[in-house]
Amino acid sequence: MTLANNCLNLVIGFSNGDVKLFDLKTLKVVAIIEKAHQQKYDESVNCLACLESTGEEDPDRERLPFILSGGADNLVRVHEHNLYAIEKKESEQ
């Protein structure tokens, strides 16, 4: 697990391969990356990290956070934390 967005979100990797983003204010899931990694034995997501784009190329553009995940399937993946996708998920609930 790791913190994201200036400690406003908690990112957790699960043994089924999913990565979930929780809002720490409401304690609700705001985004799910389903099957980010395949299971191998009893493991799937082994490590997580979050970082933001620097925004140096265009200072007026919003900085985008990225979630990096490493798994038992020997893959490292980069997932864009898309705010539109989060808003869409919240409106569906």
N, C-alpha and C positions, 0 to 999 in steps of 0.2 A: 504494500500500500504506500501511497505518497500523497502529499498535499499539492493542490493546484490553485491557480487564480488568487494569489496572495493569501493563501490559507482559507479561502472561502469554500473550497470544495475538497473532498476526500476521494481519491481514486483507489479502487480495490480490485485486484485480480482474483478470480475464483477458479476452483479446480475443474469446473466444467468448460473453461476456456473463455468465459465472459469477463469483460472489464466494465465496471460500473462506476459512474461519477455521482457522488452524493453531495447535495447542498447542505453545508453544516449549519445553516440558520434554520432550515425547515426539517432537516434530517430525512429528506426524501430523495429518491433516485431521480436525477435530472437527465441522465443519458446512459445508454447501454451500448457497448460495442459487443455484439453477439459473436461468439466463436472467433475471438481474436486469435486464439491459438488452439491447436488440436491437442487432445489428451494423449499422453504417452505414459503408460503405467497409471499411477494415481496422481499425476501432475499435469499442469498445463501452463498457466502463467507463473513465471518464476521471478520476474522483476519488473518494476515500473519506475518511470521517471517522467517529470513534466518540465517543459521549458517553453519560453515565449519567443516568437520571432522578434528580432531587434528593432524593427521599424525604421532602421537607418536609411533604407532605400527611399522611403516616402514617409516623412514624419507626420503627415496628416492622416495616414492610414492607420486603422486600428491594429494593435498588436495581437497576433493570433497565438493562443497557446497550443502546444502539441503534446500528445501523450505518447511516450515511447514504451513499448512492452517487449519483453523477452520471454520466450516460452520453451517448454520441454520439446517442442517440435523443431528446435534448433533455428528458429527464426527470430529476427528482431524487426518489429513493425513500428511505423510512425503513423499515428492517427491524429488528424486535425480535429481540434475541439471546435466544432462548428456551432456557433451560437444560434443560427437559424434552426438547426436540427434539434437543439434543446428546446427552443420555443415551440416548435412543431409538436414535440413529444408532450410538453406540458399542456398544450391546447387539446390534444387527443384524450387526455385523462378526464 
